[in-house]
């Protein structure tokens, strides 16, 4: 006898297995990438952060955005072909 619930469950289980395999492959890939990243010690990282502070010093004066005048369509000219 045909049981639609059993048929539906078999399809669902199959897709759950596929989804789990994809997740596991993705995690393995991320692990492989993480192994290739160079590991720095904390002193080199701190030295680099201090060097970036001097370069990326924020300005004390706030800047206001400036608006440019929009051109009308009639003012736009096309270049001769």
Secondary structure, 3 states (H helix, E strand, C coil): CCCHHHHHHHHHHHHHHHHHHHHHHHHHHHHHHHHHCCCCCHHHHHHHHHHHHHHCCCCCCCCCCCCCCCCCHHHCCCCCC
